[in-house]
Amino acid sequence: MTNPIDLYYWPTPNGWKISIALEEMGLPYKVHLIDINAGAQFDAAFLKLSPNGRMPAIVDPDGPDRAPISLFESGAILQYLARKTGLFTARPSANASR
Ligand SMILES: N[C@@H](CCC(=O)N[C@@H](CS)C(=O)NCC(=O)O)C(=O)O
């Protein structure tokens, strides 16, 4: 079992893409709501994770070389999760944990 991934999320199609991927990949995760209607995407702490001021973003405490990594942009997050798990990709897993 890997440590939970932190998912910075609001229920929009871009947010759903990542929550669906995490569910289908069987990865544990914790949801942190980023209320984009209230401007939470512009909070300084969130901008450190997602400098373009958009959700979704993730922090994986078990990134490459077991070091934490943060990612933003849903396409980049999906590619990272696919490579981490070896699921939904034709490429071999670089960091298989399951
Ligand atoms: N290209 C980005 C787009 C993400 C995006 O547009 N997020 C929107 C919600 S779906 C957002 O955070 N909007 C807040 C804003 O623009 O202030 C991705 O695929 O992750």
Ligand as a Chemical Component Dictionary entry (heavy atoms), coordinates in Angstrom:
data_LIG
# 
_chem_comp.id                   LIG 
_chem_comp.type                 NON-POLYMER 
_chem_comp.pdbx_formal_charge   0 
_chem_comp.three_letter_code    LIG 
# 
loop_
_chem_comp_atom.comp_id 
_chem_comp_atom.atom_id 
_chem_comp_atom.alt_atom_id 
_chem_comp_atom.type_symbol 
_chem_comp_atom.charge 
_chem_comp_atom.model_Cartn_x 
_chem_comp_atom.model_Cartn_y 
_chem_comp_atom.model_Cartn_z 
_chem_comp_atom.pdbx_ordinal 
LIG N1  N1  N 0 -5.418  22.750 -18.672 1  
LIG C1  C1  C 0 -5.771  22.579 -17.279 2  
LIG C2  C2  C 0 -7.035  23.330 -17.015 3  
LIG C3  C3  C 0 -7.511  23.235 -15.585 4  
LIG C4  C4  C 0 -8.653  24.190 -15.439 5  
LIG O1  O1  O 0 -9.086  24.860 -16.392 6  
LIG N2  N2  N 0 -9.202  24.249 -14.222 7  
LIG C5  C5  C 0 -10.278 25.151 -13.995 8  
LIG C6  C6  C 0 -11.536 24.406 -13.548 9  
LIG S1  S1  S 0 -11.988 23.137 -14.712 10 
LIG C7  C7  C 0 -9.898  26.117 -12.916 11 
LIG O2  O2  O 0 -9.214  25.767 -11.968 12 
LIG N3  N3  N 0 -10.331 27.368 -13.085 13 
LIG C8  C8  C 0 -10.074 28.389 -12.129 14 
LIG C9  C9  C 0 -9.742  29.694 -12.784 15 
LIG O3  O3  O 0 -9.559  29.710 -14.017 16 
LIG O4  O4  O 0 -9.622  30.687 -12.058 17 
LIG C10 C10 C 0 -5.937  21.103 -16.925 18 
LIG O5  O5  O 0 -6.228  20.299 -17.827 19 
LIG O6  O6  O 0 -5.744  20.769 -15.752 20 
# 
loop_
_chem_comp_bond.comp_id 
_chem_comp_bond.atom_id_1 
_chem_comp_bond.atom_id_2 
_chem_comp_bond.value_order 
_chem_comp_bond.pdbx_ordinal 
LIG N1  C1  SING 1  
LIG C1  C2  SING 2  
LIG C1  C10 SING 3  
LIG C2  C3  SING 4  
LIG C3  C4  SING 5  
LIG C4  O1  DOUB 6  
LIG C4  N2  SING 7  
LIG N2  C5  SING 8  
LIG C5  C6  SING 9  
LIG C5  C7  SING 10 
LIG C6  S1  SING 11 
LIG C7  O2  DOUB 12 
LIG C7  N3  SING 13 
LIG N3  C8  SING 14 
LIG C8  C9  SING 15 
LIG C9  O3  DOUB 16 
LIG C9  O4  SING 17 
LIG C10 O5  DOUB 18 
LIG C10 O6  SING 19 
# 
